[in-house]
Amino acid sequence: MKLSKVLENIEILESKGDLEIDITNIASDSRKIFEGGLFFAIKGFTLDGTKFIDSSIKNGAIAIVVESDFDLSKTKENITYIKVDKIRRTLALAACNLYDNPSKKLKVIGVTGTKGKTTSTFMIKSILEKHGFKVGLIGSIAVYIGDKELEITDRTTPESFVIQKYLKQMVDEKVDIAILEVSSQAMITDRVTGVDFNACLFTNLTEDHISPKEHKDMEDYFNAKFSLMKISPFIVTTLDNPYTARIPKLLPNTPIKTFGIKEKSDIMAKDLKPTNASTTYTLCMEGTESEIKVSVPGEYMVYNSLGAIGITSYFGATMEDFKNGLDNFKVFGRSELVPNKLGLTIMIDYAHTPSSLKSILETVKPYTKGKVICTWGVGGDRDAAKRPIMGEISGTLADFTILTSDQVRTEDPEKILREIEAGLKKVTDQYTVILNRTEAIRTAIKMATKDDIIVIPGLGNDLYIEYNGVKYPYDERVVISTIIEEILGNQKREPKGYIF
């Protein structure tokens, strides 16, 4: 496509070079540029894209988009330069143009919220597939078309040019509906600008992502997510959350379907019957009642299923689809029970906020014959205020807590654990602190009986631990298996290795 066409309907402040050259690819990562590429030199939070212009040219970039303060007088003669304002928005719109606006050629569902986004997207996908749709998914675990995994992802919402590339592939492969997990940062950084949403689900909003690098306060956090609702022609949300309950009044002219367990809503669940492996409830919807089984335990999973039912009903899904789509349903890293040779109950989850930790511990505690052993930590460079709160929650609800490292990032891991411990020791002395995550999991496994449950919140589907800017491979399922093989005497104990 001609560069002038890629930049159609985009305001150019200044340009230098030929705008009629042929562009074949687009990226803000110089490593993803190849011959005929258009490179966006974005000055990000940690990296300055202008420092990668030369490497993008070596990889095949023939045109560079820069921000308004860039001096074009010192640029190379054989490369086209375009200066724009709002470079991230320009990247998103240019990607839409290059890939011929794929979101307009299929149905797109957006899912946002503090917790439940990933599980909700998989529930929606499962129900829609039971109804007969071909479904694509772009989320924090991976990108899928049907059962085909296209790429494992490491963030909730990819960059805009990646989204458009995959939406184009979904159009080419005759996908009916694409589901897109949308973070607050994605809204702030224009990653979904240009996406033509047909419906959006707002799961909930709870304390998280409040830090100097993210949101200054909860209102700022809400507004970032709410901006997705403002561009959606149809909304599904819960009235049981004080933030999302505001949406119907804020958008009185937008069709909205509500769900909940407590507040009177369009879609409701009652008579919940939870176990460690599933939850059954009565679905009340459109004047009818029917029994639904969700094969992932927890009240919060009921909320996720209600949101999924609300969204999928908009696309024609039936009660039979709801039942078939939610039964025998599993999500990698979300209340995931790990099979093991010792016959222990070991659950991996992504819980990393006070509300999500409370939910998972309240779910398993009533149905565990023995002890609830909670082995966890929290991520560095994130909201520190939640740490003692989560410590107190674990100390109150778990029978024994093992504090350990999580995604350390650039913080001092010992400082993180001290801040959690401040809340924990207020309510119990039944805990220990083991900095090395593998050693902490080993301790939990060795102390557990078959009547106990080991809950390992935090990493969930993450297959790495980030320490001082480096992501080291780390799969808790493999760690658990290795430890148990060692206990059974089938292999030698491996060295501790890194701090985690």
LUMMARFI-238618 format. One record per residue (C-alpha): x, y, z; chain. Coordinates in steps of 0.001 Angstrom, whole numbers, padded with zeros to 6 digits. Layout:
residues N
[r [X; Y; Z]; A]
...
end
This chain:
residues 500
[r [000000; 000000; 000000]; A]
[r [001248; 003483; -000825]; A]
[r [002472; 005435; 002199]; A]
[r [000079; 008252; 001357]; A]
[r [-002787; 005737; 001597]; A]
[r [-001479; 004351; 004901]; A]
[r [-001523; 007903; 006251]; A]
[r [-004957; 008736; 004855]; A]
[r [-007085; 010937; 007163]; A]
[r [-004063; 011465; 009443]; A]
[r [-002791; 014977; 010094]; A]
[r [000867; 015361; 009080]; A]
[r [002771; 018241; 010687]; A]
[r [005768; 017952; 008382]; A]
[r [007261; 015406; 005994]; A]
[r [010488; 014831; 004145]; A]
[r [010841; 012386; 001260]; A]
[r [008549; 010382; -000997]; A]
[r [005039; 009643; 000271]; A]
[r [004234; 007373; -002687]; A]
[r [006556; 004535; -001690]; A]
[r [005060; 001082; -001071]; A]
[r [004652; 000061; 002590]; A]
[r [004382; -003632; 003420]; A]
[r [004550; -003642; 007222]; A]
[r [004252; -001363; 010244]; A]
[r [005622; -001491; 013804]; A]
[r [006834; 000529; 016770]; A]
[r [009370; -002203; 017581]; A]
[r [012408; -002037; 015287]; A]
[r [012906; -005796; 015654]; A]
[r [009521; -006418; 014012]; A]
[r [010274; -004287; 010960]; A]
[r [011184; -005948; 007664]; A]
[r [011674; -004828; 004066]; A]
[r [009258; -002047; 003105]; A]
[r [008537; -001164; 006714]; A]
[r [007064; 001930; 008340]; A]
[r [008680; 002444; 011755]; A]
[r [007092; 004542; 014495]; A]
[r [009786; 006041; 016731]; A]
[r [007739; 006428; 019906]; A]
[r [009229; 007901; 023043]; A]
[r [007814; 005473; 025570]; A]
[r [007841; 005168; 029349]; A]
[r [011201; 003383; 029430]; A]
[r [012574; 003426; 025860]; A]
[r [013102; 006195; 023310]; A]
[r [012131; 004902; 019874]; A]
[r [014304; 007478; 018101]; A]
[r [017354; 005564; 019347]; A]
[r [016200; 002565; 017280]; A]
[r [015704; 004370; 013974]; A]
[r [019018; 003128; 012552]; A]
[r [018283; -000491; 013533]; A]
[r [014816; -000243; 011981]; A]
[r [016397; 001001; 008738]; A]
[r [018849; -001916; 008792]; A]
[r [015876; -004254; 009142]; A]
[r [014121; -002739; 006124]; A]
[r [012331; 000437; 007208]; A]
[r [011898; 002862; 004312]; A]
[r [009831; 005434; 006222]; A]
[r [009931; 006725; 009789]; A]
[r [007185; 008436; 011772]; A]
[r [008462; 010747; 014510]; A]
[r [006969; 013005; 017168]; A]
[r [006509; 016751; 016892]; A]
[r [009777; 017696; 018623]; A]
[r [011983; 015711; 016223]; A]
[r [014360; 017698; 013981]; A]
[r [013980; 016539; 010354]; A]
[r [016978; 018551; 009125]; A]
[r [019475; 015874; 010197]; A]
[r [017725; 012861; 008673]; A]
[r [019038; 010525; 005979]; A]
[r [018191; 011555; 002418]; A]
[r [016979; 008164; 001180]; A]
[r [014475; 007649; 004008]; A]
[r [011043; 009257; 004202]; A]
[r [010217; 010979; 007491]; A]
[r [006777; 012018; 008720]; A]
[r [006278; 014228; 011770]; A]
[r [002971; 013922; 013632]; A]
[r [001254; 014868; 016848]; A]
[r [-000186; 012023; 019014]; A]
[r [002102; 009382; 017545]; A]
[r [000435; 006406; 019279]; A]
[r [-002952; 007389; 017877]; A]
[r [-001336; 007806; 014462]; A]
[r [000174; 004328; 014717]; A]
[r [-003244; 002818; 015473]; A]
[r [-004984; 004623; 012611]; A]
[r [-002177; 003857; 010154]; A]
[r [-002375; 000169; 011102]; A]
[r [-006134; 000252; 010483]; A]
[r [-005484; 001707; 007025]; A]
[r [-002695; -000736; 006155]; A]
[r [-004803; -003760; 007083]; A]
[r [-007963; -002312; 005476]; A]
[r [-009936; -001756; 008690]; A]
[r [-010539; -005428; 009523]; A]
[r [-012687; -004726; 012601]; A]
[r [-015412; -003416; 010300]; A]
[r [-015594; -006803; 008579]; A]
[r [-016384; -008918; 011652]; A]
[r [-018050; -008490; 015036]; A]
[r [-015793; -007332; 017880]; A]
[r [-016370; -007743; 021617]; A]
[r [-014261; -005758; 024086]; A]
[r [-013782; -006953; 027676]; A]
[r [-012362; -004735; 030411]; A]
[r [-012311; -004657; 034222]; A]
[r [-009873; -005181; 037077]; A]
[r [-010399; -008890; 037447]; A]
[r [-012155; -011518; 035404]; A]
[r [-011166; -010229; 031960]; A]
[r [-009273; -013317; 030837]; A]
[r [-011727; -015835; 032256]; A]
[r [-014647; -013880; 030814]; A]
[r [-013120; -013832; 027332]; A]
[r [-012676; -017605; 027388]; A]
[r [-016218; -018112; 028676]; A]
[r [-017556; -015871; 025911]; A]
[r [-015508; -017768; 023335]; A]
[r [-016744; -021135; 024610]; A]
[r [-020418; -020114; 024585]; A]
[r [-020238; -018499; 021138]; A]
[r [-018532; -021576; 019715]; A]
[r [-021297; -023767; 021138]; A]
[r [-023701; -021529; 019234]; A]
[r [-021803; -022240; 016027]; A]
[r [-019680; -019122; 015553]; A]
[r [-016044; -019165; 014516]; A]
[r [-014316; -017099; 017203]; A]
[r [-010984; -015314; 017518]; A]
[r [-009455; -014134; 020796]; A]
[r [-006722; -011600; 021543]; A]
[r [-005884; -011585; 025247]; A]
[r [-003351; -011830; 028033]; A]
[r [-002664; -015543; 027607]; A]
[r [-002483; -015920; 023831]; A]
[r [-004035; -015096; 020469]; A]
[r [-006404; -017748; 019118]; A]
[r [-008462; -018493; 016060]; A]
[r [-010738; -021300; 017174]; A]
[r [-008483; -023843; 018899]; A]
[r [-005425; -022687; 016960]; A]
[r [-002937; -020746; 019088]; A]
[r [-001241; -018056; 017001]; A]
[r [000994; -016475; 019622]; A]
[r [001608; -016586; 023371]; A]
[r [001256; -013055; 024745]; A]
[r [002814; -011323; 027743]; A]
[r [000489; -008356; 028168]; A]
[r [-003267; -007884; 028430]; A]
[r [-003641; -005920; 025188]; A]
[r [-001007; -005948; 022414]; A]
[r [000154; -002847; 020569]; A]
[r [-002278; -001445; 018016]; A]
[r [-000395; -002676; 014942]; A]
[r [-000373; -006213; 016376]; A]
[r [-004123; -006081; 017046]; A]
[r [-004847; -004941; 013491]; A]
[r [-002583; -007608; 011999]; A]
[r [-004409; -010364; 013880]; A]
[r [-007848; -008936; 013130]; A]
[r [-006882; -008982; 009441]; A]
[r [-005849; -012631; 009766]; A]
[r [-009163; -013383; 011459]; A]
[r [-011038; -011753; 008582]; A]
[r [-008997; -013813; 006103]; A]
[r [-009812; -017008; 008029]; A]
[r [-013551; -016228; 008126]; A]
[r [-013853; -015546; 011835]; A]
[r [-017329; -014379; 012811]; A]
[r [-016581; -012724; 016155]; A]
[r [-013323; -011475; 017669]; A]
[r [-012937; -011001; 021428]; A]
[r [-010419; -008453; 022640]; A]
[r [-009191; -008095; 026215]; A]
[r [-008741; -004365; 026876]; A]
[r [-006625; -002931; 029695]; A]
[r [-006786; 000606; 031027]; A]
[r [-003273; 001191; 029679]; A]
[r [-004490; 000108; 026249]; A]
[r [-007071; 002871; 026338]; A]
[r [-004571; 005489; 027495]; A]
[r [-002000; 004510; 024862]; A]
[r [-004450; 004260; 021926]; A]
[r [-003891; 000538; 021333]; A]
[r [-007552; -000031; 020427]; A]
[r [-008095; 003281; 018629]; A]
[r [-009769; 002522; 015310]; A]
[r [-011244; -000790; 016484]; A]
[r [-014951; -000880; 015657]; A]
[r [-016492; -002524; 018733]; A]
[r [-019973; -004044; 018573]; A]
[r [-020349; -004734; 022300]; A]
[r [-018298; -004392; 025479]; A]
[r [-018279; -006041; 028902]; A]
[r [-017068; -004174; 032009]; A]
[r [-016562; -006900; 034634]; A]
[r [-015804; -004818; 037751]; A]
[r [-013393; -002245; 039149]; A]
[r [-011375; -002815; 042316]; A]
[r [-008200; -001427; 043886]; A]
[r [-005262; -002097; 041565]; A]
[r [-002881; -000371; 039166]; A]
[r [-002612; 002717; 041392]; A]
[r [001012; 003784; 041150]; A]
[r [003207; 006543; 039707]; A]
[r [003641; 004466; 036542]; A]
[r [-000075; 003700; 036073]; A]
[r [-003040; 005589; 037599]; A]
[r [-002913; 008349; 040193]; A]
[r [-006170; 007259; 041852]; A]
[r [-009252; 005078; 041404]; A]
[r [-011191; 007761; 039569]; A]
[r [-008429; 008050; 036988]; A]
[r [-008413; 004252; 036704]; A]
[r [-012200; 004148; 036242]; A]
[r [-012172; 006885; 033611]; A]
[r [-009561; 005027; 031563]; A]
[r [-011726; 001911; 031442]; A]
[r [-014946; 003860; 031088]; A]
[r [-013573; 005421; 027892]; A]
[r [-014091; 002018; 026256]; A]
[r [-017763; 002069; 027254]; A]
[r [-018197; 005460; 025614]; A]
[r [-017345; 003998; 022186]; A]
[r [-019446; 000843; 022550]; A]
[r [-022955; 000596; 021054]; A]
[r [-023953; -002080; 023609]; A]
[r [-022710; -002624; 027163]; A]
[r [-022912; -005407; 029724]; A]
[r [-021885; -004614; 033308]; A]
[r [-022619; -005458; 036931]; A]
[r [-024624; -003407; 039412]; A]
[r [-022900; -005146; 042332]; A]
[r [-019765; -003019; 041953]; A]
[r [-019906; 000643; 043028]; A]
[r [-017922; 001855; 040029]; A]
[r [-019599; -000121; 037262]; A]
[r [-023021; 000577; 038809]; A]
[r [-022501; 004211; 037751]; A]
[r [-022403; 003351; 034050]; A]
[r [-026175; 003249; 033286]; A]
[r [-026588; 006789; 034638]; A]
[r [-023464; 008039; 032874]; A]
[r [-024600; 006589; 029525]; A]
[r [-028415; 006841; 029604]; A]
[r [-028760; 006582; 025809]; A]
[r [-026661; 003429; 025377]; A]
[r [-028368; -000006; 025532]; A]
[r [-027067; -001680; 028691]; A]
[r [-027694; -005142; 030116]; A]
[r [-026874; -005542; 033814]; A]
[r [-025966; -008598; 035868]; A]
[r [-025423; -009410; 039511]; A]
[r [-026040; -011569; 042533]; A]
[r [-027031; -008907; 045068]; A]
[r [-028571; -005932; 043270]; A]
[r [-031669; -006443; 041130]; A]
[r [-030388; -006824; 037567]; A]
[r [-031394; -008058; 034118]; A]
[r [-029396; -011259; 034624]; A]
[r [-029046; -012747; 038104]; A]
[r [-027698; -015793; 039892]; A]
[r [-029206; -017258; 043050]; A]
[r [-028929; -020446; 045134]; A]
[r [-025176; -020772; 044616]; A]
[r [-023783; -024221; 045427]; A]
[r [-019984; -024006; 045352]; A]
[r [-017410; -026780; 045739]; A]
[r [-013630; -026860; 045309]; A]
[r [-014083; -027880; 041675]; A]
[r [-017201; -026061; 040425]; A]
[r [-020192; -023877; 041245]; A]
[r [-023818; -024549; 040373]; A]
[r [-026428; -021796; 040503]; A]
[r [-029869; -020822; 039289]; A]
[r [-029781; -018377; 036399]; A]
[r [-032654; -015866; 036407]; A]
[r [-033012; -014180; 033046]; A]
[r [-035888; -012802; 030984]; A]
[r [-038502; -014289; 033284]; A]
[r [-037045; -017814; 033249]; A]
[r [-034928; -019823; 035661]; A]
[r [-032428; -022529; 034762]; A]
[r [-029594; -024362; 036492]; A]
[r [-026078; -023473; 035315]; A]
[r [-022858; -025257; 036275]; A]
[r [-019546; -023431; 035989]; A]
[r [-016662; -025884; 036156]; A]
[r [-014364; -023365; 037848]; A]
[r [-015029; -022704; 041560]; A]
[r [-015816; -019379; 043167]; A]
[r [-018450; -016674; 043430]; A]
[r [-016324; -014446; 041236]; A]
[r [-016523; -017101; 038524]; A]
[r [-020296; -016866; 038757]; A]
[r [-019980; -013135; 038106]; A]
[r [-017734; -013841; 035121]; A]
[r [-020249; -016321; 033736]; A]
[r [-023123; -013837; 034131]; A]
[r [-021200; -011220; 032175]; A]
[r [-020399; -013778; 029496]; A]
[r [-024053; -014774; 029301]; A]
[r [-025067; -011134; 028928]; A]
[r [-022668; -010493; 026056]; A]
[r [-023301; -013756; 024201]; A]
[r [-027082; -013408; 024457]; A]
[r [-026698; -010198; 022428]; A]
[r [-025272; -012343; 019620]; A]
[r [-028051; -014918; 019818]; A]
[r [-026660; -017529; 022222]; A]
[r [-029298; -019699; 023890]; A]
[r [-029731; -021273; 027324]; A]
[r [-028386; -024521; 025912]; A]
[r [-025292; -022686; 024680]; A]
[r [-024773; -021173; 028140]; A]
[r [-024966; -024584; 029803]; A]
[r [-022717; -026355; 027315]; A]
[r [-020222; -023510; 027140]; A]
[r [-019749; -023124; 030890]; A]
[r [-019656; -026794; 031895]; A]
[r [-016264; -028550; 031599]; A]
[r [-014713; -025122; 031198]; A]
[r [-011100; -024429; 032239]; A]
[r [-008714; -021511; 031882]; A]
[r [-004941; -021828; 032089]; A]
[r [-003773; -020125; 035291]; A]
[r [-007216; -019258; 036637]; A]
[r [-008296; -021460; 039580]; A]
[r [-006313; -024166; 037808]; A]
[r [-006035; -027464; 039661]; A]
[r [-002643; -029083; 038998]; A]
[r [-002694; -032907; 038703]; A]
[r [000183; -034506; 040601]; A]
[r [001537; -037887; 041674]; A]
[r [001083; -037175; 045385]; A]
[r [-002654; -036684; 044964]; A]
[r [-002504; -033267; 046601]; A]
[r [-004961; -030471; 045828]; A]
[r [-002825; -027682; 044356]; A]
[r [-004425; -024643; 042780]; A]
[r [-002656; -022017; 040661]; A]
[r [-004373; -018681; 040206]; A]
[r [-003678; -015177; 038952]; A]
[r [-005111; -013449; 042049]; A]
[r [-002974; -010385; 042762]; A]
[r [-005402; -007896; 044311]; A]
[r [-007062; -007839; 047741]; A]
[r [-010486; -008650; 046311]; A]
[r [-009282; -011511; 044106]; A]
[r [-007173; -013052; 046897]; A]
[r [-010138; -012809; 049269]; A]
[r [-012438; -014377; 046687]; A]
[r [-010286; -017408; 046017]; A]
[r [-009566; -018098; 049696]; A]
[r [-013236; -017687; 050632]; A]
[r [-014093; -020104; 047834]; A]
[r [-011825; -022958; 048908]; A]
[r [-011971; -022621; 052705]; A]
[r [-015491; -023974; 053410]; A]
[r [-014885; -027098; 051314]; A]
[r [-011380; -027987; 052443]; A]
[r [-011280; -030737; 055076]; A]
[r [-007781; -029840; 056237]; A]
[r [-005682; -026681; 056022]; A]
[r [-005635; -023933; 053408]; A]
[r [-001948; -023267; 052691]; A]
[r [-001526; -020016; 050788]; A]
[r [001851; -019547; 049085]; A]
[r [002186; -016137; 047508]; A]
[r [003687; -012671; 047141]; A]
[r [002871; -009543; 045147]; A]
[r [004510; -007871; 042184]; A]
[r [007010; -005065; 042449]; A]
[r [006535; -001591; 040940]; A]
[r [002814; -001769; 041624]; A]
[r [000394; -000409; 044220]; A]
[r [002206; -000846; 047540]; A]
[r [-000836; 000152; 049615]; A]
[r [-002526; -003182; 048925]; A]
[r [000319; -005260; 050393]; A]
[r [-000530; -005169; 054129]; A]
[r [-004220; -005463; 053231]; A]
[r [-003542; -008673; 051301]; A]
[r [-001335; -009918; 054135]; A]
[r [-004194; -009489; 056574]; A]
[r [-006579; -011266; 054185]; A]
[r [-004270; -014256; 053868]; A]
[r [-003644; -014342; 057615]; A]
[r [-007382; -014282; 058315]; A]
[r [-008589; -016768; 055701]; A]
[r [-005680; -019169; 055174]; A]
[r [-004623; -021627; 057886]; A]
[r [-000966; -021140; 057005]; A]
[r [000713; -018555; 054796]; A]
[r [004063; -018823; 053032]; A]
[r [005201; -015428; 051779]; A]
[r [007492; -015519; 048771]; A]
[r [008653; -013584; 045713]; A]
[r [006291; -012808; 042823]; A]
[r [007057; -010626; 039796]; A]
[r [009814; -008673; 041542]; A]
[r [010482; -006368; 038583]; A]
[r [012828; -003622; 039858]; A]
[r [011847; -003509; 043551]; A]
[r [013666; -005011; 046511]; A]
[r [011858; -008356; 047075]; A]
[r [012591; -008347; 050806]; A]
[r [010984; -004909; 051127]; A]
[r [007858; -006181; 049339]; A]
[r [007536; -009120; 051717]; A]
[r [008075; -006931; 054783]; A]
[r [005196; -004730; 053657]; A]
[r [002920; -007768; 053235]; A]
[r [004056; -009172; 056578]; A]
[r [003036; -005960; 058341]; A]
[r [-000603; -006852; 057698]; A]
[r [-000173; -010597; 058090]; A]
[r [001324; -010543; 061591]; A]
[r [-001524; -008362; 062841]; A]
[r [-003867; -011354; 062684]; A]
[r [-001750; -014518; 062900]; A]
[r [001609; -016076; 063666]; A]
[r [000887; -019027; 061361]; A]
[r [003216; -018055; 058555]; A]
[r [006767; -018142; 057294]; A]
[r [008762; -016083; 054810]; A]
[r [010771; -017845; 052094]; A]
[r [012162; -015485; 049477]; A]
[r [012885; -018170; 046883]; A]
[r [009549; -019056; 045206]; A]
[r [010591; -022608; 044339]; A]
[r [011655; -023262; 047940]; A]
[r [008361; -021803; 049161]; A]
[r [006366; -024140; 046909]; A]
[r [008551; -027052; 048029]; A]
[r [007814; -026215; 051671]; A]
[r [004068; -026070; 050991]; A]
[r [004069; -029436; 049219]; A]
[r [006075; -031124; 051974]; A]
[r [003783; -029878; 054725]; A]
[r [000492; -030645; 052929]; A]
[r [-001737; -033690; 053356]; A]
[r [-004434; -034939; 050974]; A]
[r [-007043; -033150; 053088]; A]
[r [-005322; -029789; 052568]; A]
[r [-005313; -027399; 049636]; A]
[r [-002288; -025436; 048468]; A]
[r [-003309; -022163; 046840]; A]
[r [-000575; -020448; 044809]; A]
[r [-001867; -017043; 043701]; A]
[r [000020; -014465; 041666]; A]
[r [001609; -015790; 038510]; A]
[r [-001379; -017629; 037054]; A]
[r [-000694; -018024; 033340]; A]
[r [002661; -016207; 033482]; A]
[r [005434; -018507; 032356]; A]
[r [008227; -016285; 033607]; A]
[r [009402; -014283; 036595]; A]
[r [010657; -010770; 035971]; A]
[r [013656; -009759; 038052]; A]
[r [015596; -006528; 037495]; A]
[r [014191; -006070; 034004]; A]
[r [014880; -009640; 032856]; A]
[r [012137; -012242; 032321]; A]
[r [013345; -015686; 033377]; A]
[r [011357; -018785; 032258]; A]
[r [009293; -020106; 035157]; A]
[r [006350; -022498; 034835]; A]
[r [004836; -023353; 038227]; A]
[r [003360; -026564; 036835]; A]
[r [006850; -027753; 035917]; A]
[r [008185; -026568; 039265]; A]
[r [005491; -028539; 041113]; A]
[r [006132; -031668; 039038]; A]
[r [009903; -031420; 039550]; A]
[r [009544; -031011; 043316]; A]
[r [007193; -033987; 043574]; A]
[r [009479; -036193; 041472]; A]
[r [012291; -035233; 043846]; A]
[r [010147; -036098; 046877]; A]
[r [009289; -039470; 045320]; A]
[r [012998; -040103; 044810]; A]
[r [012817; -040162; 041016]; A]
[r [015447; -037488; 040486]; A]
[r [018055; -035441; 042263]; A]
[r [017158; -032114; 043757]; A]
[r [018023; -029337; 041346]; A]
[r [020048; -026310; 042491]; A]
[r [018120; -023304; 043761]; A]
[r [019333; -021087; 040929]; A]
[r [017894; -017587; 040951]; A]
[r [016291; -015889; 043927]; A]
[r [012899; -017133; 042806]; A]
end
